[in-house]
Amino acid sequence: MLTSSAIKAEARALGFDLCGIAPATGLPELARIHDWIARGHHGEMRYLERSADARADVATFLPGARSVVMTATNYYTGPDPTPAPAASVARYARGQDYHVVLQERLEALLAWLRASTEQPFDAAVFVDKHWVQERIVAAYAGLGWIGKHSLLINPDLGSWVLLAGIATTLPLAPDALITDQCGACTLCMDACPTGAIVSEREVDARKCISYLTIEKDGVLTDHEKTAAAGHLFGCDICQEVCPWNLAPATTTDPAWQPRATREAPDAAALWQRPDDRLHDFVEGSALTHASMAQLRRNLAIAMGARGDSASVVALEHPGGGVKNAAFSAAAPPVTDAVRWAGSRRQAGRV
């Protein structure tokens, strides 16, 4: 007989730190995505509009779904380097691409499920890019509660966790919910430099640094440039201040160990790389989910905000100054960011 404890034990053996079972139906919070989109909080992420109905119901993602095997994986590898780099990379993007790693592990778990029961069933895996609201399902699987920064918080691992799961038609017993333990704390809301956490557990993506550096393709407004300065890809500020992350467990999983260049990237050195070598920097990581033009735009903004002499000189030499080595530097969002960097220096702001 396929038991919940056996599933969890196999999940741990495959590299998942937590595993729980959630029901696939009766999750009313999933439908709130429609109101969130209606308020325009999704910004330019049109794919969320197109997939909203599916995201509002797990049974739309997998017809006939009855249960969800939900996993959480710790990706915290240790304190950030000091001093802070000119252009930081969010922790989850410093190691291997979690989409690939977690999907492979989920497929192994699914293969084990099929080998462990003679009962026929349908199933589908999901890892962020699929149409499932992982955080809500994870809360129903007893893996934690949704914090005021809108991320899942586990009482043992904090919020430094990657979520992924398997929707299935198998009738599995769900785990008990964990009580919300944020209390009166608003540190994450207070620390957000752009005010993106507009109310408890609601983020206006248009103000979020992660959205500005990853999801928004085009030219950033001067206000957005100032907000995004210092971030190459994503943002961890709301997690860094969370009391549940004060003494986080550290993972030794090789998949999440950062490349030194991603943990403390040298913005000027990256800017002077040709496009093919800039691709080497992002290869095999979640950083590939931003285009070369987005990365160069973010680098130019970071360098302009810092304004040291090395950055100013480097901005004049994208791709090391070699002709046609950095086609991405000619993209309008990049040339605009370079212009902005120059105007700040002329105005004496750096």
C-alpha positions in Angstrom: 0.0 0.0 0.0 1.3 3.5 -0.9 1.5 5.5 2.3 2.2 9.2 3.0 5.2 8.3 5.2 6.7 6.2 2.4 6.2 9.0 -0.2 7.9 11.5 2.2 10.8 9.1 2.8 11.4 8.7 -0.9 11.2 12.4 -1.5 13.9 13.0 1.2 16.1 10.3 -0.4 15.8 12.1 -3.8 17.0 15.4 -2.3 13.8 17.2 -1.2 14.0 18.6 2.3 10.3 18.6 3.0 7.3 16.8 1.5 3.6 17.0 2.3 0.3 16.1 0.8 -2.4 18.7 -0.1 -5.9 18.2 -1.5 -6.2 19.2 -5.1 -9.7 20.7 -4.6 -11.2 23.1 -2.0 -8.4 25.7 -2.1 -10.3 29.0 -2.4 -7.2 31.1 -2.1 -6.2 30.0 -5.6 -9.1 32.0 -7.2 -7.7 35.3 -5.8 -5.4 35.5 -8.7 -8.3 36.9 -10.8 -8.7 39.9 -8.4 -4.9 40.4 -8.3 -4.7 40.6 -12.1 -7.8 42.8 -12.2 -5.9 45.3 -10.1 -3.0 45.3 -12.6 -0.5 44.0 -10.1 0.8 41.5 -12.6 2.3 44.3 -14.8 3.4 43.1 -18.2 3.2 39.4 -17.3 0.5 38.6 -19.9 1.1 34.9 -19.5 -0.5 35.2 -16.1 -3.7 36.6 -17.7 -3.7 33.7 -20.2 -3.2 31.0 -17.6 -5.3 32.5 -14.7 -8.1 30.1 -15.0 -5.8 27.1 -14.9 -3.9 28.6 -11.9 -7.1 29.0 -10.1 -7.8 25.3 -10.0 -5.4 22.4 -9.8 -8.0 20.2 -11.5 -7.7 22.4 -14.5 -4.0 21.8 -14.6 -4.6 18.0 -14.2 -8.2 16.9 -14.9 -9.4 14.6 -12.2 -6.7 15.6 -9.8 -7.4 14.6 -6.2 -4.1 15.1 -4.4 -0.8 17.0 -4.7 2.5 15.7 -3.5 4.2 19.0 -2.6 8.0 19.4 -1.9 10.2 22.1 -0.6 14.0 22.3 -1.1 16.3 24.4 1.0 18.7 26.5 -1.2 20.4 28.6 1.5 24.1 28.1 1.3 25.5 30.6 3.7 25.8 34.4 4.5 26.2 36.9 1.6 29.7 38.1 0.8 30.7 41.6 2.1 30.9 44.2 1.0 27.8 43.8 -1.2 28.5 43.7 -4.9 27.4 46.4 -7.2 24.9 44.1 -8.9 23.6 41.2 -6.7 22.1 38.0 -7.9 19.2 36.5 -5.9 20.3 33.4 -4.0 18.1 30.9 -6.0 19.9 31.8 -9.2 23.5 31.4 -8.0 23.6 27.6 -8.4 22.1 25.3 -11.0 18.8 26.0 -12.7 16.2 24.9 -10.2 13.7 24.3 -12.9 15.8 21.5 -14.4 17.1 20.0 -11.1 13.7 19.9 -9.4 11.9 18.5 -12.4 14.4 15.7 -12.7 13.9 14.8 -9.0 10.1 15.0 -9.4 10.2 12.7 -12.4 12.2 10.3 -10.3 9.7 10.5 -7.5 6.8 10.0 -9.9 8.6 6.9 -11.4 8.9 5.6 -7.8 5.1 6.2 -7.2 4.2 4.3 -10.3 6.5 1.4 -9.3 5.0 1.4 -5.8 1.4 0.8 -6.6 -0.6 -1.3 -9.0 -3.4 1.3 -8.9 -3.5 3.2 -12.2 -3.4 7.0 -11.9 -2.7 10.2 -13.9 -0.1 12.7 -12.7 1.7 15.8 -13.8 4.8 17.5 -12.3 5.1 21.3 -11.9 8.1 23.5 -11.1 7.4 27.3 -11.1 7.0 27.5 -14.9 3.9 25.4 -14.9 0.4 26.6 -14.1 0.2 26.0 -10.4 0.3 28.4 -7.5 2.9 26.5 -5.5 2.9 28.6 -2.3 -0.8 28.2 -1.7 -0.7 24.4 -2.4 2.4 24.1 -0.2 0.5 25.7 2.7 -2.3 23.2 2.3 0.3 20.5 2.3 1.4 21.5 5.8 4.8 22.8 4.7 4.4 26.2 6.2 2.3 29.3 6.0 2.2 32.3 3.6 4.3 35.1 5.1 3.4 38.8 4.8 6.0 39.0 2.0 3.8 36.4 0.1 6.4 33.6 0.3 6.0 30.3 2.1 7.7 30.2 5.6 8.5 26.9 7.2 9.2 26.9 10.9 12.4 25.0 10.5 13.8 26.2 7.2 12.4 29.7 7.0 11.5 31.0 3.5 14.7 30.0 1.6 12.9 27.1 -0.1 12.1 26.1 -3.7 8.7 24.7 -4.2 7.6 22.0 -6.7 5.2 19.1 -6.8 3.2 16.4 -8.4 -0.6 16.7 -9.1 -2.2 13.2 -9.1 -5.5 11.5 -9.3 -4.4 9.3 -6.4 -6.5 9.7 -3.3 -3.9 10.5 -0.7 -4.5 11.7 2.9 -3.7 15.5 3.2 -1.4 16.8 5.9 -2.5 19.2 8.7 -2.2 22.9 8.1 0.5 25.0 10.0 -0.8 28.0 11.9 0.3 31.4 10.6 3.1 32.6 12.9 4.0 36.0 11.5 2.0 37.7 14.3 2.3 41.5 14.3 5.7 41.6 12.5 5.9 43.8 9.4 9.7 43.8 8.9 9.4 42.5 5.3 6.9 45.1 4.4 8.9 47.9 6.0 12.2 46.8 4.4 11.0 46.6 0.8 12.7 49.7 -0.8 10.0 50.1 -3.4 6.9 49.5 -1.3 6.0 46.5 -3.5 4.3 44.7 -0.6 1.2 46.8 -0.7 -0.6 44.9 2.0 -0.1 41.7 3.9 0.5 38.9 1.5 -0.1 41.0 -1.6 2.7 42.2 -3.9 2.3 44.7 -6.6 4.7 43.1 -9.1 5.1 46.4 -11.0 7.1 47.8 -8.0 9.0 44.6 -7.2 12.7 44.6 -7.9 12.5 41.0 -9.0 9.9 41.9 -11.6 11.9 45.0 -12.8 15.1 43.0 -13.3 13.7 39.8 -14.7 10.2 40.2 -16.1 10.2 43.6 -17.6 11.8 43.5 -21.0 11.9 47.1 -22.1 13.2 50.5 -21.0 12.8 51.2 -17.3 11.6 54.6 -16.1 14.2 56.7 -14.2 12.3 55.9 -11.0 12.4 52.2 -11.8 16.1 52.4 -12.6 16.8 53.9 -9.2 14.7 51.2 -7.5 16.5 48.4 -9.4 20.0 49.7 -8.9 22.3 47.3 -7.2 20.4 44.2 -8.5 21.4 42.2 -11.5 18.8 39.5 -11.2 16.1 39.3 -8.5 16.0 40.5 -4.9 16.2 38.9 -1.5 15.6 41.9 0.8 12.2 40.9 2.2 13.6 37.4 3.1 16.9 38.7 4.6 15.0 40.7 7.3 12.5 38.0 8.2 13.0 36.8 11.8 12.3 33.2 10.6 15.5 33.5 8.5 17.8 34.7 11.3 19.5 31.4 11.7 18.6 29.4 8.6 19.7 25.9 8.0 22.5 25.6 5.4 22.3 23.2 2.6 25.4 21.3 1.3 23.5 20.1 -1.8 25.9 20.6 -4.8 23.1 21.8 -7.0 22.6 25.0 -5.1 26.3 25.9 -4.3 27.0 29.2 -6.0 29.5 29.9 -8.6 31.9 32.5 -7.1 31.2 34.9 -10.0 27.4 34.7 -9.3 27.8 35.2 -5.5 29.8 38.4 -5.9 29.6 39.4 -9.5 31.9 42.1 -10.8 29.6 44.4 -12.8 32.3 46.2 -14.7 34.0 42.9 -15.7 30.7 41.4 -16.8 29.8 44.5 -18.8 33.1 44.2 -20.7 32.5 40.6 -21.6 31.3 39.9 -25.2 27.8 38.4 -25.4 29.1 34.8 -25.7 31.1 35.1 -22.5 28.2 36.8 -20.7 26.2 33.8 -21.7 28.9 31.6 -20.0 28.1 33.5 -16.8 24.4 32.6 -16.9 24.6 29.1 -18.5 23.0 26.3 -16.5 21.3 28.7 -14.0 18.0 30.5 -13.6 19.7 33.6 -14.9 19.0 32.3 -18.4 15.4 33.4 -17.9 16.5 37.0 -18.5 17.7 38.0 -22.0 21.2 39.3 -22.7 19.7 42.8 -23.2 18.0 42.7 -19.8 21.2 41.6 -18.1 23.2 44.4 -19.8 20.5 46.9 -19.0 20.7 45.9 -15.3 24.5 46.0 -15.3 24.5 49.5 -16.8 22.0 50.7 -14.1 24.1 49.1 -11.3 27.3 50.7 -12.6 25.6 54.0 -13.1 24.3 54.0 -9.6 27.7 53.2 -8.1 29.5 55.7 -10.3 33.1 54.7 -9.5 35.7 55.5 -12.1 36.1 51.8 -13.2 32.4 51.6 -13.9 32.4 54.9 -15.8 35.3 53.7 -18.0 33.8 50.3 -18.5 30.4 51.6 -19.7 32.2 53.0 -22.7 33.5 49.5 -23.7 30.7 46.9 -23.8 32.1 43.6 -24.9 35.6 44.9 -24.1 35.3 47.4 -26.9 35.6 44.7 -29.6 33.4 45.6 -32.6 30.3 43.5 -32.8 31.2 41.5 -29.7 28.2 42.8 -27.7 25.2 43.2 -30.0 22.9 43.2 -26.9 24.5 46.5 -25.8 22.8 48.2 -28.8 19.3 47.3 -27.6 17.2 50.4 -26.7 16.8 49.4 -23.0 20.6 49.1 -22.7 21.4 52.4 -24.5 18.8 54.1 -22.4 20.4 52.8 -19.2 23.8 53.9 -20.3 22.4 57.3 -21.1 20.9 57.4 -17.6 24.2 56.4 -16.0 25.9 59.3 -17.8 23.3 61.8 -16.9 23.6 60.9 -13.2 27.3 61.5 -13.3 26.9 64.8 -15.0 24.3 65.8 -12.5 26.8 64.9 -9.7 24.5 62.3 -8.2 27.3 59.7 -8.0 
